[in-house]
């Protein structure tokens, strides 16, 4: 088996354009690595103290619900003693998927998420094989497994961002293999799992409108109407549990943490977490390069979604929200899989793109 990488859109660039892209990549990589080595770095990947953090909170909620408490009653009993701000409705996570894990018999919740993750691996393999070649499979699949590994690791599967990221990627992959209705269904499931999936929802609805796929757009619109009703009911249910003396965050969610926070979220891959964050300073620019070079309809959908999260996380998110990276971690794996082919094509184009061919010898 050879490390074959199929041609990317960069193979069509002229010499000057290819050199500009290579120079931009070099400068961006320097900026990313310098950020991870500077005081601006955001890194909350240290092991949490026992009993602290979102995962113990979720499992405490699940235990209470299985004992008969309602979701909001359980959440109220657990949030305040653990020091969580509870003044804003946004600090009260919407019920799914924690409620689902509590109500399904063990290990129903894990099986459901594992099935979705298995779908990502199967469809992702087909997409990489078709559009990237054997080399893209060998580079991308281990990283993709690393991004999805928490699904199978201990009690981590209750993390809502993980559910959102798995279903976002399953939706993207379903579109990539021509199963559009599955793409709509799983995309809406991602929205119900975590409201931050709205970035992908906006991209999907924009593409459906641009491509004049009105039935698909109607499916997304109906799903979002149901989600709006669901979230409004969540808002109504939270109000009686909020107290006048509840804590609030000292800062709002609009933080403009820009590149440091974006790189911190890009670190959320089990394979990358084994290395210091400066490794992400190389990984992230190459993944973005690969997505930029992947110009098929599937690649465009992946690229626009990742671009949306780069902009969103550059503006929204506090430093302790690094785990939000689980939403887009699988997307970067696909981009990195196309990076070697993109670099090869850039190198060749920068050397030969506009080279003047020698004139043919005159006939004798």
N, C-alpha and C positions, 0 to 999 in steps of 0.2 A: 504494500500500500504506500503510495507516494503522497507527499504533502502538496497536492494540487490545489491551487486557488484560482477560481474562475475570474475572468477579467471584471474589473469594476468600472464605474463611470469615469474614473480618473484616467483611464487608458486613452480617453479621447482629448485630453488636455494638451494644449501647446506647451512648448518649453517654458515660456515666461510664466504662464499660469501655474504650471506644475511647480516651478521654483518658488513662486509666491506662497503656494499652499504649504510646501515643505518649510519655508521660513516661518510662516505663521504657526505651524505645528511646533517648531523648535521653540519659538518665543512663548507660546502658551504652555508648553511642557515646563520650561524654566520657571514661569510664573506659578504653576501648580506645585512643583517641587519646593520652590522657595516658600510658598504659603504654608506647606505642611511642616517646614522646618523653622517657621517663624513663631513669634508670640501670638499671632492671629489664629493659630491652629485650633480647631475644635475636635476634641477626641474624648468621647465618653464611653469607650469600649471596655473600660475596666470592669471587673466582675463586681456586681452589686452585692451589698451586704445581705446576708440571709434575712428573708422576710421583707425586704424592701424592693421597690420597683413595681412596674406594671404587671409582670407575670405573676408574682405572689398575690397581687391585688385581684387579678382575674380569677385565680383559683380559689381565693377566699370567697369571691362573689358566687362562683359556681357551687361551692360547698353549701353556702347559705340557701341558694335557690333549690338545690336538691333536698334541703331540709324543710322546704316549704315557703320560704320568703319570696316576695316578688323581686323582680330585677332591681327596681329603683329603691326598694327597702334595703336590699342587700348592699347596693352601691352606697347608699347613705351611711350605713353602719360601718363601711370599710374605708371610705374616702377620707373622712375627717380625722379619725385616729391616726391615719398614716401621713397626715400633713398635706394632703392634696388641696389645692384651691377649688372651691365649689361655688363661687359666686356667679360664674358665667355658665350658661347652658352648654357651652363648648367644652367645659371641663367634665361634663357628664357624657361619657361615651355612649353612643346609641347602642341598642341592645344586641344586634347581630354583630359578630357570630358567637359572643360569649353566652347569650341566652340559648342559642342552638346547641352548643356543646353541653350545657347544663341539662337540656331537655332530652337529648338523644341518649340512648343507652350506650355505655362504654363498649368499644371505642368508636362510636358512630361519628363523632365530629372529626376525629383524626382520619378515619377512613374516607370521609367525604373530601377533606382537603388533600389527602394523598392521591385520590383518584384524579382530582383536578391537576395536581402537580405532575402525575404520570402522563396526563394528556399533554401538558406543556412539553415534556421530554420527548414524547413520540412525535408530535407535530413539529416541534423545534428541530428535531433530527431531520425530518423530511424537508423542511425549509432550507436548512443549512446545506444539505446534500444537493438540492436542486439549484440553489442560487449562489452557493459559496464554494462547493467542491469538498473533496475529502479533507483538505487542510483546514477548512472552516469548521468541519465536524470535530477534528482532533483538537483544535484550539478552543472552540466554543462550548462543547458539551461538558467537559470537566468544570468549567466556570459556571455553566448553567446549573449543574448539579450542586455546586457550592452555594449558589444563590437560593436554591430550593431546599437545601439540606435541613434547615430548621423544622420543616414539615415533619421530618422523621426523628428529630432529636428531642428526647425527653418530653417536657411539658411546654416547649416553645410554640407549639402549633396554635395556642390560644391567642397569640399576638394578632391583633386586628389588621395591622399594616401588612403582615404576611399573607393573610387571606386576600386583602386587596391586591397585593402584588401578584399573587398566583393567578387570580381571576383576570386581572388586566392582561397578563402575558398569555393566558389561555385564549382570551378573546382575540388578541393580536395574531396568535398562531392559527386560530380557527379561520380568521380572514385570509391568512397566508396560504391555507390549503383549500380555499374556496368554500368554506362552510360559514357563510355570512350570518345566517340566523343563529347559529351557535355562537358566533362572535357577538351578536347583539345581546343574547341571553346572558352569557358569561360576563360581558361588560357591565350590564345592569347589576348582576350579582356582585361585582366588585364595588359598585357604587353603594349598595346596601351594606357591604362589609365595612367600608371606611369612606367617609365623606370626601377625603382627600383624593379619591379616585375621580373626582369631578374633572380633573385636568384631562384625563384620557377620554371621559365622556364628551367633553367639548370638542376634542380632536375628532372623535368618531362621528359626531353629528355634523361637524363641518365637512368632513370628507363625503359623508352620505349626501349632503346637500350639493356639494360641488360636482359629484358624479351623477346627480339627478336620480338617485336610488330612493324614490319616494316611499316605497313600502318599508325599506330599511329605516329611513328617517322616522316614519310613523311608529315603528317598533321602539326606537330610542325615545321618542317623545312620550309614548304611552308609559314606558318604563320609568321615565323621569317624573311623570305626573304621579305615578304611584309612589315613587320615592319621596316626592315633595309632601304627599299626604302622610307618609310614614314619619318623615322628619318633623312635620308639624305636630303629630301626635306625641312624638318624643319630647318636643318642646313643652307641650301642655303637661305631660306626665312629670317633667322635671320641676316645674314651677312650685308645686306644694312642698318640695323637699329643700328648697333654697331658703336659708335663714339670713336675716339682716346682718349678722355678725360673721358670715362666712368669709373665708380668705379669698383674695383675688391675686392674680399674677401682678408683680410689680411693673412689668412691661407688657405691652400688647403683643400680638402675634406678628405684627408687621415690624420686622427687625432689620431688614436689609443686610443680613450676614453674608450675602454674596458668595464669593468663591470659597471661603473657609467652610461654610455650612454645606455647600454643594459637594465639596470633596469629602467632608465627613459622612454625608449620606452615601456617597459612592463606595465607601469602605465596607458597607454592609453586605459582605459576601463571606461565607465561612472560609473560603480559601484565602481571601485577602486579609482576613482578621488574624491570620497567623503571622502577618508581616507588619512592620511599622507603617504609618500612614504615608510616608514619603513614597512608598511603592505605588500608592494610588495616584501620586503626582505624575507618574508615567502611564499608569493604566487608564485613567480617565481621558486624557487627550487622545490616546490611541483608540479608545472605544468611540469617542465622538467622531474621530476621523473615519472609522469604519462605517458608522451610520451615515455620514455625509456621502461616502462613496457608494453606498448601497441604494441605487436609484430605481429599483423596481417598485411596483405599487406596494408590495409588502414592506420593502425597505423604507419607503416614504412614510408609511403609517407608523412604523417603529420610530423613525427619526423625528417626526413631528411630535409624537408623544414624549420622547425624551427631551426634546427642545422645550416643550411645555413645562416639564418638571424642572428643568434647569432654570427657567425664568421664575417659576413659582417659588422654588426653594431659595432662589436668590433674594426673594423679597419676604416670604412668609416662613416662619419657623424660628424657635428659640434654640439655643445651643444644646439643650438637653433633648431635643427632638431628633437626634441623629438617627434613631431607629426608623424614622420615616423613609430612610433609604431602601427599606424592604419593598417599597412600592415600585421602584424602578430598577432595582438591582439586576433582575433577569434581562432587562433591555440592554444594559451595558455589556452583558455577556455576548449578545448577538453582535453588537457593534465591534467588540474586540475580536470576534471571530473573522470579521471582514478586514480588520486592520492590516494583516500581513499582505493580502492581495492589493489593498489600497497603497501601501508603501512601495510594493514592487512596481505598480503602475505609475506612481508618481516619480520614482527613480528613473524608470525607462523614459517617461515623457520628458523629464527635465533634461535628459541627455540627448534624446533623438527627436523630440516632438516637432521641431521646425528645422531640423538639419537639412542643409542643401545637398541634394543628391548629385553626384558627379555626372557630368554630361556623357551621353552615350558616344562611344567611339564611332567616327564616320565609317560608313561602309566602304570596303575596298573597291 
